[in-house]
Amino acid sequence: MRSLLAERPVNPWLWVAPTPGWLESVDLPGRGLRLYRQRAEYAGDVQCALPLPLPDESVNAIVLQHVTARDAEQLIAECARVLMPGGRLWLSTLNPFSPYRRQWRHHGLVVRSPQRLRHTLTQAGLSCEDLHYLGPMWRNRSPGRRDLAPLRAACLFTAEKRTLALPGPTPVAVPRWHGTVAT
């Protein structure tokens, strides 16, 4: 994630992590705001609830790390509001189809399917550009078992906020003199 934010170091970023331990271990470039989930609110550089205390279109890059709370749809909509046009959002979450779900399924986490998260990103006005599956995978020794990536432990979405450009100026006809000019 650090390398993703390093691509956009000048503009402000927002990083929302599941616990404070995730934020303390990473030194991030540029300027930004670090938050983590604390019960029904967020803590970190500021303590707040939704809506986030940020102006519209004020952040260029957002990292949502392991979004497993019940208000994920509201958080994604709020991130779309504060994201600048052309800004990027990276969302990582647990994969509900992974065999690793046995490790976390009894912890009260709300894990959405990749299809539902893609739909949520689209509904918030973000264009989902890419989906990667992360984590360990079984060795692929058989040529018939090609792609087991959707069974990996986590998913990483890359989304961008795209807006329509305003129409350009209308060309104005310049009047021309069609008569003769006395000299």
C-alpha positions as CSV (number, residue, x, y, z in Angstrom):
1,M,0.0,0.0,0.0
2,R,2.9,2.3,0.7
3,S,4.0,2.1,-2.9
4,L,0.5,2.9,-4.1
5,L,0.5,6.1,-2.1
6,A,4.0,7.0,-3.2
7,E,2.7,7.4,-6.7
8,R,0.6,10.4,-5.5
9,P,2.8,12.0,-2.8
10,V,1.9,15.7,-3.4
11,N,-1.8,15.6,-2.8
12,P,-3.4,14.6,0.5
13,W,-4.4,11.0,1.2
14,L,-6.7,9.2,3.7
15,W,-5.9,5.8,5.2
16,V,-8.6,3.9,7.1
17,A,-7.3,0.8,8.9
18,P,-9.0,-1.8,11.0
19,T,-6.8,-1.2,14.1
20,P,-4.2,1.3,15.2
21,G,-1.4,-1.3,14.9
22,W,-1.7,-1.2,11.1
23,L,-1.0,2.5,11.0
24,E,1.9,2.6,13.4
25,S,4.0,0.2,11.5
26,V,4.0,2.1,8.2
27,D,5.8,5.4,7.4
28,L,3.8,7.0,4.6
29,P,4.9,9.7,2.1
30,G,3.3,13.1,1.7
31,R,0.5,14.4,3.9
32,G,-2.6,12.7,4.9
33,L,-5.0,11.5,7.6
34,R,-4.8,8.2,9.4
35,L,-7.9,6.7,10.9
36,Y,-8.9,3.4,12.4
37,R,-12.1,1.8,13.5
38,Q,-13.0,2.2,17.2
39,R,-16.5,0.8,17.9
40,A,-19.0,2.9,15.9
41,E,-16.5,5.8,15.2
42,Y,-13.1,6.4,13.9
43,A,-10.0,7.5,15.8
44,G,-6.5,8.3,14.8
45,D,-5.3,11.8,13.7
46,V,-8.9,13.0,14.5
47,Q,-11.8,11.3,16.3
48,C,-15.0,11.4,14.2
49,A,-18.0,9.5,12.9
50,L,-19.5,9.5,9.5
51,P,-19.7,11.9,7.7
52,L,-16.0,12.5,7.7
53,P,-14.9,16.0,8.7
54,L,-13.4,16.7,5.3
55,P,-14.6,19.0,2.5
56,D,-15.9,17.6,-0.8
57,E,-13.2,16.5,-3.3
58,S,-10.3,17.2,-0.9
59,V,-8.4,13.9,-1.0
60,N,-6.5,12.4,-3.9
61,A,-5.8,8.9,-2.6
62,I,-7.8,6.7,-0.2
63,V,-6.8,3.3,1.3
64,L,-9.6,1.4,3.0
65,Q,-7.9,-1.6,4.6
66,H,-10.0,-4.7,5.5
67,V,-13.4,-3.1,5.4
68,T,-15.5,-5.5,7.4
69,A,-17.9,-3.2,9.3
70,R,-21.6,-3.0,9.0
71,D,-21.5,0.5,7.6
72,A,-19.1,-0.2,4.7
73,E,-21.6,1.1,2.2
74,Q,-21.8,4.5,4.0
75,L,-18.0,4.6,4.4
76,I,-17.5,4.0,0.7
77,A,-20.1,6.7,-0.2
78,E,-18.4,9.1,2.1
79,C,-15.0,8.3,0.5
80,A,-16.4,9.0,-2.9
81,R,-17.6,12.4,-1.7
82,V,-14.2,13.4,-0.4
83,L,-12.2,11.9,-3.3
84,M,-11.0,14.4,-5.9
85,P,-11.9,13.8,-9.6
86,G,-9.3,11.5,-11.0
87,G,-8.4,10.3,-7.4
88,R,-7.9,6.7,-6.6
89,L,-9.4,4.5,-3.9
90,W,-7.8,1.1,-2.9
91,L,-10.1,-1.2,-0.9
92,S,-8.9,-4.4,0.6
93,T,-11.2,-6.9,2.2
94,L,-11.3,-10.5,3.2
95,N,-12.4,-13.0,0.5
96,P,-15.6,-14.8,1.6
97,F,-14.9,-17.6,-0.8
98,S,-11.4,-18.4,0.6
99,P,-10.8,-21.5,2.7
100,Y,-9.2,-19.0,5.2
101,R,-12.7,-17.8,6.1
102,R,-12.7,-20.5,8.8
103,Q,-10.2,-18.4,10.7
104,W,-12.3,-15.3,10.9
105,R,-16.0,-16.2,10.4
106,H,-16.9,-16.4,14.1
107,H,-15.5,-12.9,14.9
108,G,-18.6,-11.0,13.9
109,L,-17.0,-9.5,10.7
110,V,-19.3,-8.5,7.9
111,V,-17.6,-9.7,4.7
112,R,-19.2,-8.9,1.4
113,S,-18.6,-10.7,-1.9
114,P,-16.4,-9.1,-4.5
115,Q,-19.4,-8.7,-6.8
116,R,-21.3,-6.8,-4.1
117,L,-18.3,-4.6,-3.3
118,R,-17.9,-3.8,-7.0
119,H,-21.6,-2.9,-7.1
120,T,-21.2,-0.7,-4.0
121,L,-18.2,1.2,-5.6
122,T,-20.2,1.8,-8.8
123,Q,-23.3,3.0,-6.8
124,A,-21.0,5.5,-5.0
125,G,-19.9,6.9,-8.3
126,L,-16.5,5.2,-8.6
127,S,-15.2,3.3,-11.6
128,C,-13.8,0.0,-10.4
129,E,-10.7,-0.5,-12.6
130,D,-9.1,-3.6,-11.2
131,L,-9.5,-6.5,-8.8
132,H,-6.6,-8.6,-7.5
133,Y,-6.7,-11.6,-5.2
134,L,-4.0,-11.5,-2.5
135,G,-2.6,-14.1,-0.2
136,P,-1.2,-17.6,-0.3
137,M,-2.4,-20.1,-2.9
138,W,-2.0,-23.8,-3.3
139,R,0.7,-24.9,-5.7
140,N,-0.6,-25.5,-9.2
141,R,1.0,-28.7,-10.3
142,S,-1.8,-29.8,-12.6
143,P,-2.2,-28.1,-16.0
144,G,-6.0,-28.5,-15.7
145,R,-6.1,-26.4,-12.5
146,R,-5.1,-23.1,-13.8
147,D,-6.6,-20.2,-11.9
148,L,-7.3,-20.6,-8.2
149,A,-6.7,-16.9,-7.5
150,P,-10.4,-16.3,-6.5
151,L,-9.7,-18.6,-3.5
152,R,-7.0,-16.4,-2.1
153,A,-7.5,-14.9,1.4
154,A,-8.1,-11.3,0.4
155,C,-9.3,-9.0,-2.4
156,L,-7.8,-5.6,-3.5
157,F,-10.0,-3.3,-5.5
158,T,-8.7,-0.3,-7.4
159,A,-11.3,2.4,-8.2
160,E,-11.1,5.9,-9.6
161,K,-13.5,8.8,-9.4
162,R,-14.3,10.0,-12.9
163,T,-16.4,13.0,-13.6
164,L,-17.7,14.5,-16.8
165,A,-15.8,17.5,-18.1
166,L,-17.7,20.7,-18.5
167,P,-18.4,21.7,-22.1
168,G,-15.7,23.9,-23.6
169,P,-16.3,27.5,-24.7
170,T,-18.6,28.0,-27.7
171,P,-16.8,29.5,-30.6
172,V,-18.0,32.9,-31.5
173,A,-18.0,34.0,-35.1
174,V,-15.8,37.0,-35.7
175,P,-17.5,39.6,-37.9
176,R,-15.7,40.4,-41.1
177,W,-15.9,43.5,-43.1
178,H,-17.1,42.6,-46.6
179,G,-17.1,46.0,-48.1
180,T,-14.4,48.2,-49.6
181,V,-12.3,50.4,-47.4
182,A,-11.4,53.9,-48.4
183,T,-7.8,54.7,-48.0
